[in-house]
Each structure stands twice: as C-alpha cells, then as structure tokens.
C-alpha cells in the first residue's frame, strides 16, 4: 500500500510538538497508531519503521518526544554523544509531560478524517516502548506493541520514578511485548517482572523473545538483526490486524 507523509504541529503546554504522520494513500478509514521513537527522536531508521507500518493500512503519528528541550526537527545522532544527550533529555522530561503528549496525539488521531476513532493503538521502541506501555493506560488504546521497552520495573523514564509497573491493572488493551534475550538493558529478571505483572492483572498479552540485542530493529546500527526484525514484524502485523479487523 502506498503512503503519504506529512508533519503536523500540536501545542502541548505551550510547546510546539512536531508529529510525523504517515498514512495510506488510498482514501478510507484506518486504525490510528501512536508511534514512539527511541531517545534519538525521528531519524531515518525510525521514520522507515513508521512508514513500513503505515503501508499495512495504519495512520501512524510519531511525536518528537523531547520537543520541550530540543529544536523542532532535531534528530539526535546515535553515537556516544547522542546517547548522552538523549538520556539527559529523557531525565529532564517529567512523567506528566510524557503523559500529556500522549493524550495530545490520541486526541489528534481521534479527529483525523482517515482514522476510525474506535481503533487506536500504540507502538514504541526502547524508551518509546515504555511510553507505549503507559499509553495503554488510556481507554482509547486497544492494542499496544512494546519493542524492548526500558525502565518499566525500575520506573526509569524521566524526572522522578514512573509508576508504570504499579498501574498495569488499568490496561484494557491487548499487549505484545518484544524482547531480545541478549539485551543487557532489559535482563531476564526485568522481563519476568513485566510478564508477571501482566499475568497478575489478567491483561491479555503475548511475549516474543529473539536471540538479539537491544535496538535490534534499528537498521543503522551494529546491533541490527534483519532476521529477527522480519520475524518480529511478521508477528506485529497479524497482532494488530486481529485486533482491528472488525
């Protein structure tokens, strides 16, 4: 499916938040996806992932998660300095601001003419996986895909300690968790904590494990694993289609 691409601006707490939107070119009603990047914001690898998903029939809205701290359109380079910069931006962003941004994107999708307002999901990578998990606290979210989400058991996300792991019972969405077993940022103990919390809260979920490292779906880095990425997408697409089919 061919797609269109555009940037929109949303005002959140008097800060201009750029949102990259990829949509099917064919007119119609489609599910909307709140799409979260890693700490490097909307660089080409993340845009390619957003475009890929849009091509399967989704209106994908990807916000710049550090819009209060970085210039509009700022892409953080995925190197040592960029990692320090992105992590510092994350630490300086309040949990409430992350949540406010999520609400803004959800409301945007609900008013988009190409989006079926009852069919909204979320997908994210790394810190964005954690943000996608939190997005599922919103009643509009029906499907949530978290790719190697960091900081959920520890509460490491922004200023203060995020209460994410303690709010799992609020989730009504179906969850798909994607992990790399070689990922030092999400050790087995953290994976088990997340899985146990979902089980205890009776949240519908599926867990995918790949013998891969952190950020294995990002195609510009040495940890990229094309086979694992292809396999993950082969699970993600049917997962979303099954939820939004009707």
ZAROVO-317840 format. One record per residue (C-alpha): residue number from 1; residue in three letters; chain; x, y, z. Coordinates in steps of 0.02 Angstrom, whole numbers. Layout:
<pts>
+-----+-----+----+--------+--------+--------+
|   i |  aa | ch |     c1 |     c2 |     c3 |
+-----+-----+----+--------+--------+--------+
| NUM | ala |  A |      X |      Y |      Z |
...
+-----+-----+----+--------+--------+--------+
</pts>
This chain:
<pts>
+-----+-----+----+--------+--------+--------+
|   i |  aa | ch |     c1 |     c2 |     c3 |
+-----+-----+----+--------+--------+--------+
|   1 | unk |  A |      0 |      0 |      0 |
|   2 | unk |  A |     68 |    171 |    -48 |
|   3 | unk |  A |     76 |    304 |     87 |
|   4 | unk |  A |     77 |    492 |    109 |
|   5 | unk |  A |    193 |    583 |    229 |
|   6 | unk |  A |    173 |    749 |    319 |
|   7 | unk |  A |    217 |    843 |    477 |
|   8 | unk |  A |     88 |    922 |    590 |
|   9 | unk |  A |    108 |   1034 |    742 |
|  10 | unk |  A |     19 |   1008 |    906 |
|  11 | unk |  A |     28 |   1129 |   1051 |
|  12 | unk |  A |     54 |   1045 |   1219 |
|  13 | unk |  A |     82 |   1152 |   1373 |
|  14 | unk |  A |    129 |   1295 |   1256 |
|  15 | unk |  A |    265 |   1191 |   1175 |
|  16 | unk |  A |    256 |   1153 |    989 |
|  17 | unk |  A |    265 |    965 |    964 |
|  18 | unk |  A |    304 |    908 |    788 |
|  19 | unk |  A |    214 |    747 |    742 |
|  20 | unk |  A |    265 |    648 |    588 |
|  21 | unk |  A |    113 |    568 |    509 |
|  22 | unk |  A |    120 |    426 |    382 |
|  23 | unk |  A |    -47 |    372 |    309 |
|  24 | unk |  A |   -114 |    257 |    174 |
|  25 | unk |  A |   -134 |    349 |     10 |
|  26 | unk |  A |   -299 |    265 |    -32 |
|  27 | unk |  A |   -446 |    358 |     46 |
|  28 | unk |  A |   -533 |    263 |    185 |
|  29 | unk |  A |   -547 |    236 |    371 |
|  30 | unk |  A |   -396 |    158 |    456 |
|  31 | unk |  A |   -336 |    121 |    633 |
|  32 | unk |  A |   -225 |    254 |    709 |
|  33 | unk |  A |    -60 |    217 |    795 |
|  34 | unk |  A |     31 |    324 |    923 |
|  35 | unk |  A |    209 |    283 |    870 |
|  36 | unk |  A |    354 |    314 |    987 |
|  37 | unk |  A |    538 |    330 |    941 |
|  38 | unk |  A |    690 |    288 |   1044 |
|  39 | unk |  A |    794 |    426 |   1127 |
|  40 | unk |  A |    862 |    483 |    958 |
|  41 | unk |  A |    692 |    551 |    903 |
|  42 | unk |  A |    634 |    544 |    722 |
|  43 | unk |  A |    788 |    498 |    624 |
|  44 | unk |  A |    782 |    400 |    462 |
|  45 | unk |  A |    782 |    225 |    542 |
|  46 | unk |  A |    628 |    268 |    647 |
|  47 | unk |  A |    542 |    353 |    501 |
|  48 | unk |  A |    570 |    196 |    396 |
|  49 | unk |  A |    487 |     92 |    532 |
|  50 | unk |  A |    339 |    212 |    541 |
|  51 | unk |  A |    321 |    210 |    351 |
|  52 | unk |  A |    329 |     20 |    349 |
|  53 | unk |  A |    185 |      6 |    471 |
|  54 | unk |  A |     82 |    138 |    380 |
|  55 | unk |  A |     97 |     35 |    221 |
|  56 | unk |  A |     -6 |   -102 |    304 |
|  57 | unk |  A |   -154 |     14 |    324 |
|  58 | unk |  A |   -124 |    122 |    477 |
|  59 | unk |  A |   -118 |    309 |    510 |
|  60 | unk |  A |     45 |    320 |    606 |
|  61 | unk |  A |     76 |    475 |    713 |
|  62 | unk |  A |    253 |    490 |    783 |
|  63 | unk |  A |    286 |    636 |    902 |
|  64 | unk |  A |    453 |    713 |    944 |
|  65 | unk |  A |    464 |    655 |   1123 |
|  66 | unk |  A |    587 |    790 |   1178 |
|  67 | unk |  A |    500 |    939 |   1097 |
|  68 | unk |  A |    511 |   1042 |   1257 |
|  69 | unk |  A |    701 |   1030 |   1257 |
|  70 | unk |  A |    756 |   1009 |   1076 |
|  71 | unk |  A |    728 |   1119 |    922 |
|  72 | unk |  A |    589 |   1067 |    804 |
|  73 | unk |  A |    651 |    933 |    686 |
|  74 | unk |  A |    803 |    892 |    790 |
|  75 | unk |  A |    872 |    717 |    760 |
|  76 | unk |  A |    994 |    658 |    891 |
|  77 | unk |  A |   1139 |    562 |    816 |
|  78 | unk |  A |   1152 |    381 |    876 |
|  79 | unk |  A |   1330 |    393 |    941 |
|  80 | unk |  A |   1410 |    413 |   1112 |
|  81 | unk |  A |   1372 |    599 |   1122 |
|  82 | unk |  A |   1197 |    573 |   1057 |
|  83 | unk |  A |   1163 |    438 |   1184 |
|  84 | unk |  A |   1215 |    556 |   1324 |
|  85 | unk |  A |   1109 |    695 |   1251 |
|  86 | unk |  A |    955 |    585 |   1227 |
|  87 | unk |  A |    969 |    510 |   1401 |
|  88 | unk |  A |    988 |    683 |   1476 |
|  89 | unk |  A |    833 |    743 |   1382 |
|  90 | unk |  A |    740 |    592 |   1449 |
|  91 | unk |  A |    792 |    629 |   1628 |
|  92 | unk |  A |    739 |    811 |   1612 |
|  93 | unk |  A |    564 |    771 |   1547 |
|  94 | unk |  A |    431 |    746 |   1679 |
|  95 | unk |  A |    320 |    592 |   1679 |
|  96 | unk |  A |    169 |    706 |   1673 |
|  97 | unk |  A |    235 |    788 |   1514 |
|  98 | unk |  A |    256 |    620 |   1429 |
|  99 | unk |  A |     77 |    578 |   1477 |
| 100 | unk |  A |     13 |    747 |   1416 |
| 101 | unk |  A |     97 |    720 |   1248 |
| 102 | unk |  A |     15 |    550 |   1233 |
| 103 | unk |  A |   -157 |    624 |   1263 |
| 104 | unk |  A |   -124 |    756 |   1131 |
| 105 | unk |  A |    -79 |    627 |    999 |
| 106 | unk |  A |   -228 |    519 |   1043 |
| 107 | unk |  A |   -345 |    668 |   1027 |
| 108 | unk |  A |   -264 |    714 |    861 |
| 109 | unk |  A |   -293 |    539 |    793 |
| 110 | unk |  A |   -474 |    538 |    852 |
| 111 | unk |  A |   -509 |    694 |    747 |
| 112 | unk |  A |   -416 |    637 |    591 |
| 113 | unk |  A |   -537 |    604 |    448 |
| 114 | unk |  A |   -441 |    447 |    395 |
| 115 | unk |  A |   -443 |    370 |    569 |
| 116 | unk |  A |   -578 |    262 |    642 |
| 117 | unk |  A |   -587 |    340 |    817 |
| 118 | unk |  A |   -630 |    175 |    899 |
| 119 | unk |  A |   -474 |     92 |    827 |
| 120 | unk |  A |   -320 |    168 |    907 |
| 121 | unk |  A |   -162 |     78 |    960 |
| 122 | unk |  A |     17 |    116 |   1004 |
| 123 | unk |  A |    190 |     50 |    964 |
| 124 | unk |  A |    360 |    104 |   1027 |
| 125 | unk |  A |    544 |     62 |   1038 |
| 126 | unk |  A |    662 |     70 |   1189 |
| 127 | unk |  A |    605 |    221 |   1292 |
| 128 | unk |  A |    464 |    229 |   1166 |
| 129 | unk |  A |    416 |     52 |   1215 |
| 130 | unk |  A |    395 |    113 |   1393 |
| 131 | unk |  A |    294 |    262 |   1330 |
| 132 | unk |  A |    185 |    145 |   1227 |
| 133 | unk |  A |    157 |     38 |   1383 |
| 134 | unk |  A |    100 |    194 |   1476 |
| 135 | unk |  A |     -8 |    247 |   1329 |
| 136 | unk |  A |   -108 |     88 |   1360 |
| 137 | unk |  A |   -171 |    166 |   1522 |
| 138 | unk |  A |   -284 |    270 |   1409 |
| 139 | unk |  A |   -452 |    190 |   1374 |
| 140 | unk |  A |   -443 |    228 |   1187 |
| 141 | unk |  A |   -293 |    113 |   1163 |
| 142 | unk |  A |   -349 |    -59 |   1102 |
| 143 | unk |  A |   -180 |   -131 |   1051 |
| 144 | unk |  A |     -5 |    -99 |   1118 |
| 145 | unk |  A |    162 |   -159 |   1048 |
| 146 | unk |  A |    315 |   -130 |   1158 |
| 147 | unk |  A |    481 |   -166 |   1073 |
| 148 | unk |  A |    621 |   -189 |   1201 |
| 149 | unk |  A |    542 |    -64 |   1323 |
| 150 | unk |  A |    664 |      4 |   1451 |
| 151 | unk |  A |    638 |     55 |   1631 |
| 152 | unk |  A |    467 |    -19 |   1666 |
| 153 | unk |  A |    509 |   -117 |   1826 |
| 154 | unk |  A |    628 |     16 |   1892 |
| 155 | unk |  A |    521 |    166 |   1845 |
| 156 | unk |  A |    664 |    243 |   1748 |
| 157 | unk |  A |    586 |    356 |   1618 |
| 158 | unk |  A |    602 |    540 |   1660 |
| 159 | unk |  A |    607 |    654 |   1812 |
| 160 | unk |  A |    564 |    555 |   1967 |
| 161 | unk |  A |    509 |    374 |   1965 |
| 162 | unk |  A |    374 |    318 |   1845 |
| 163 | unk |  A |    232 |    219 |   1922 |
| 164 | unk |  A |    209 |    113 |   1766 |
| 165 | unk |  A |    232 |    -60 |   1843 |
| 166 | unk |  A |    105 |    -18 |   1978 |
| 167 | unk |  A |    -32 |     32 |   1856 |
| 168 | unk |  A |    -40 |   -122 |   1747 |
| 169 | unk |  A |   -217 |   -161 |   1806 |
| 170 | unk |  A |   -275 |     -3 |   1715 |
| 171 | unk |  A |   -233 |    -80 |   1546 |
| 172 | unk |  A |   -379 |   -137 |   1440 |
| 173 | unk |  A |   -279 |   -155 |   1280 |
| 174 | unk |  A |   -206 |   -315 |   1212 |
| 175 | unk |  A |    -17 |   -313 |   1234 |
| 176 | unk |  A |    126 |   -378 |   1127 |
| 177 | unk |  A |    297 |   -374 |   1211 |
| 178 | unk |  A |    451 |   -393 |   1101 |
| 179 | unk |  A |    617 |   -430 |   1187 |
| 180 | unk |  A |    794 |   -476 |   1140 |
| 181 | unk |  A |    868 |   -607 |   1255 |
| 182 | unk |  A |   1042 |   -530 |   1233 |
| 183 | unk |  A |    982 |   -358 |   1286 |
| 184 | unk |  A |   1076 |   -300 |   1443 |
| 185 | unk |  A |    954 |   -155 |   1467 |
| 186 | unk |  A |    809 |   -275 |   1494 |
| 187 | unk |  A |    880 |   -428 |   1584 |
| 188 | unk |  A |    777 |   -584 |   1611 |
| 189 | unk |  A |    730 |   -527 |   1786 |
| 190 | unk |  A |    650 |   -369 |   1715 |
| 191 | unk |  A |    561 |   -468 |   1579 |
| 192 | unk |  A |    490 |   -586 |   1708 |
| 193 | unk |  A |    433 |   -441 |   1817 |
| 194 | unk |  A |    337 |   -365 |   1672 |
| 195 | unk |  A |    261 |   -532 |   1620 |
| 196 | unk |  A |    210 |   -573 |   1798 |
| 197 | unk |  A |    128 |   -402 |   1818 |
| 198 | unk |  A |     27 |   -429 |   1658 |
| 199 | unk |  A |    -23 |   -602 |   1715 |
| 200 | unk |  A |    -75 |   -544 |   1888 |
| 201 | unk |  A |   -181 |   -406 |   1813 |
| 202 | unk |  A |   -262 |   -526 |   1688 |
| 203 | unk |  A |   -205 |   -418 |   1543 |
| 204 | unk |  A |   -213 |   -507 |   1375 |
| 205 | unk |  A |    -34 |   -517 |   1314 |
| 206 | unk |  A |     91 |   -608 |   1206 |
| 207 | unk |  A |    280 |   -610 |   1228 |
| 208 | unk |  A |    406 |   -629 |   1087 |
| 209 | unk |  A |    587 |   -673 |   1126 |
| 210 | unk |  A |    727 |   -660 |    999 |
| 211 | unk |  A |    910 |   -702 |   1019 |
| 212 | unk |  A |    953 |   -521 |    983 |
| 213 | unk |  A |   1024 |   -366 |   1065 |
| 214 | unk |  A |    945 |   -201 |   1115 |
| 215 | unk |  A |    878 |    -95 |    970 |
| 216 | unk |  A |    890 |   -245 |    853 |
| 217 | unk |  A |    754 |   -170 |    741 |
| 218 | unk |  A |    852 |     -9 |    708 |
| 219 | unk |  A |    935 |    -36 |    540 |
| 220 | unk |  A |   1077 |     90 |    555 |
| 221 | unk |  A |   1170 |     10 |    700 |
| 222 | unk |  A |   1286 |   -135 |    731 |
| 223 | unk |  A |   1154 |   -221 |    836 |
| 224 | unk |  A |   1029 |   -228 |    692 |
| 225 | unk |  A |    965 |   -404 |    660 |
| 226 | unk |  A |    869 |   -415 |    496 |
| 227 | unk |  A |    807 |   -592 |    526 |
| 228 | unk |  A |    740 |   -552 |    700 |
| 229 | unk |  A |    664 |   -390 |    635 |
| 230 | unk |  A |    574 |   -479 |    494 |
| 231 | unk |  A |    512 |   -610 |    615 |
| 232 | unk |  A |    451 |   -476 |    736 |
| 233 | unk |  A |    354 |   -384 |    601 |
| 234 | unk |  A |    279 |   -550 |    547 |
| 235 | unk |  A |    204 |   -559 |    721 |
| 236 | unk |  A |    164 |   -375 |    747 |
| 237 | unk |  A |     62 |   -352 |    588 |
| 238 | unk |  A |    -56 |   -501 |    619 |
| 239 | unk |  A |    -71 |   -450 |    802 |
| 240 | unk |  A |   -134 |   -277 |    754 |
| 241 | unk |  A |   -241 |   -342 |    612 |
| 242 | unk |  A |   -326 |   -466 |    727 |
| 243 | unk |  A |   -375 |   -330 |    849 |
| 244 | unk |  A |   -430 |   -201 |    721 |
| 245 | unk |  A |   -511 |   -320 |    596 |
| 246 | unk |  A |   -690 |   -279 |    646 |
+-----+-----+----+--------+--------+--------+
</pts>
